[in-house]
Amino acid sequence: MYKTSMKSIKKQVILPKGVKICKKQNKLAILTDSNSTIYLTIPQKIELKKQEKHLFLIGDIASKNLLFSFYFFFCNILAGASRPFIARLSLKGIGYKAAKLNENTLELKLGYSHTSVHKINPFIIPYVYKSNIIELRTTFKDKIGSEAASLQKLRKPDCYKGKGILYKGEKISLKVGKKV
């Protein structure tokens, strides 16, 4: 970060390979190699300037918080556009299974008397491997964390038995049960 004058702040963003940006008024289109397009609305107090593979976000000191928030949000979207964010969840427990019903719906058997049907955010693509591993992919970093947490709420990890929906590689330290 460096200052352009006494009253403005300038942040530099380096565009990753395979990502193109088109700007029309306050709208920004991010085009990726996989032919997907992400549309963003630029806040009115932020100005964008493009030079070759660099993009500059310029804002005044009064809108410093807005500039930094948009800068980090924009950097996360660019990172997700070049390589998607992935969250892997594993189902641990006897009879715990997952199946993909359609594009954005999962059917989960989690030890209850009924199956749970969970709708996934349309920006997230779910994959099911071996009926006990769920993988979520998206270009939006904030959406993947909230979706993984909402899936985990369906069957929280049990610290006494080690069962539940866990992040891949997560280990639970088991507590000792009641002694007789």
BELFEN-V240766 format. One record per pair of residues at least 12 apart in sequence whose ideal C-beta (glycine too) atoms are under 6 Angstrom apart, sorted by sequence separation. I is the first residue (numbers start at 0). J is the second residue. If there is no record, write none. Layout:
I:J + I:J
//
This chain:
27:39 + 96:108 + 105:117 + 123:135 + 124:136 + 161:173 + 18:31 + 45:58 + 151:164 + 158:171 + 27:41 + 44:58 + 56:70 + 95:109 + 104:118 + 123:137 + 150:164 + 17:32 + 25:40 + 122:137 + 156:171 + 159:174 + 25:41 + 103:119 + 158:174 + 122:139 + 159:176 + 44:62 + 92:110 + 103:121 + 105:125 + 122:142 + 44:65 + 45:66 + 120:142 + 42:65 + 123:146 + 45:69 + 22:47 + 120:146 + 42:69 + 99:127 + 97:127 + 96:130 + 97:133 + 14:52 + 115:153 + 13:53 + 90:131 + 11:53 + 12:54 + 89:132 + 11:55 + 88:133 + 109:154 + 9:55 + 10:56 + 87:134 + 9:57 + 31:80 + 86:135 + 7:57 + 8:58 + 29:80 + 85:136 + 7:59 + 6:59 + 83:136 + 84:137 + 6:60 + 83:138 + 84:140 + 86:143 + 8:66 + 80:138 + 79:138 + 84:143 + 10:70 + 86:147 + 18:80 + 18:81 + 75:140 + 15:81 + 92:162 + 91:162 + 90:164 + 91:165 + 88:164 + 89:165 + 89:167 + 87:167
//
